[in-house]
Amino acid sequence: MITTVKNEQLGESCEIYTHRSGIKIYVSKKPGYSSSYAIFGTRYGSIDTCFKRSDKDEFTTVPEGIAHYLEHKLFESEDGDAFTRYAKTGAMANAFTSFDRTCYLFSCSSNFEESLKILLDFVQHPYFTEETVQKEQGIIGQEISMYDDSAPWRVLFNLLGLMYHNHPVKIDIAGTHESIAQINAELLYECYNTFYNLNNMFICIAGDVDVERVFAICDEMLKNSEPVEIERADFSEPYECVDKYKEITLPVAMPIFAIGYKERCLNPQRSVKERCSAEILQKIIFGTDSALYKKLLDMGLINSSFGTEYFFGHGYASVIVEGESKDPKTVHRLVNEEIERIRREGISDDDYSAALRCIYGRIVSAYNSVENTAMSMVDAAFLGEGVYDEFDCIRTITKEDVNECFNNMFDVENSALSVVMPKN
């Protein structure tokens, strides 16, 4: 079944093909664009360490870091690796594993159909042997060690450790040296057969492509698969943070900090209204035009590295504020004071309108990029939402909606501060 979704305000449209295998294929045709972008993804990330298939009675627990490990190994085959095949078509290929998803992708300016066939082929044909799996342990072990020495990485995961008691989001995406030593070919196949079931996957493509040919290639190459429902474990995460402060030393020129405001997650996923509200609030409180930003900058407490993100996924959510500062504790105190001021006085109409205009412009301009267009479809596919829901929400959201989310997102008593200090 093929459906067409259009948004008149954006001047964008998307063809969605629900394939007989259960996978949905999203294609946004961009006439006149010189490059194309394709993503083959699965709803499987580092937090999926305990799960139950609908055809089994018991939960399965797997080593931390196995989703990332599987991503590395999937590029290999008996005949070589996918990168060698892409080199012949001229496509730039990559992949990434995050906390809740794994995506394989390529961009190209020619030979799109040949590159798409490579993507659909290698992702559907795993090849794991004990010998090749053991060989990868050294490579990923070096990657883990490299991140152990990365100040931005350490400050983030130290913060997650301060906030989360039980949720595996606090564990490094690549796992630990101890956990990856437990990974073998049998476990990789078990995870592959569970999470790389086409019913759990999505394909998103943007560019000046022949939509009918894309669907025809998918019909030719996608396997049929029996649907498998996956139940994620409930990690019974308390609302309160584990602790308030952690400090380590690394060779950095200036202290690096990350402040987290842990949110109560009554539902596994955040709604589009919650996500839009979070972006609006971040713009109002922490944006470069905000009173807080100007105050911190005038006091010499922050620099251009200062920024925020809404960090969310299955069963977790928090607003994270990060940057460099000579005095991170004072930054944390002043941020808390600004949050409490807004709680007392409310959000001004001018600040609210300015934030809406800025986000509206950000969304519209993103569709000038095939990469951003494809990634927006990935978000929609992953969350089971409409392709243009975020844009429609920004056009209809009210200040009352945002105020309601503010009260849930910013509890100064449930925040934590992670700091990396210079060694000297």
Secondary structure as UniProt FT lines:
FT   STRAND          2..7
FT   TURN            8..11
FT   STRAND          12..18
FT   TURN            20..21
FT   STRAND          24..29
FT   TURN            31..32
FT   STRAND          36..42
FT   TURN            46..47
FT   STRAND          50..53
FT   TURN            54..55
FT   STRAND          60..61
FT   TURN            64..65
FT   HELIX           66..74
FT   STRAND          76..77
FT   TURN            78..79
FT   STRAND          80..81
FT   HELIX           82..89
FT   STRAND          92..97
FT   STRAND          102..108
FT   HELIX           112..123
FT   HELIX           130..148
FT   HELIX           151..163
FT   HELIX           168..170
FT   TURN            173..174
FT   HELIX           177..180
FT   TURN            181..182
FT   HELIX           185..195
FT   HELIX           198..200
FT   STRAND          201..207
FT   HELIX           211..221
FT   STRAND          230..232
FT   STRAND          245..250
FT   STRAND          256..262
FT   HELIX           272..286
FT   TURN            288..289
FT   HELIX           291..298
FT   TURN            299..300
FT   TURN            304..305
FT   STRAND          307..313
FT   TURN            314..315
FT   STRAND          316..324
FT   HELIX           328..345
FT   HELIX           349..366
FT   TURN            367..368
FT   HELIX           370..383
FT   TURN            387..388
FT   HELIX           389..396
FT   HELIX           399..409
FT   HELIX           412..414
FT   STRAND          415..422
//
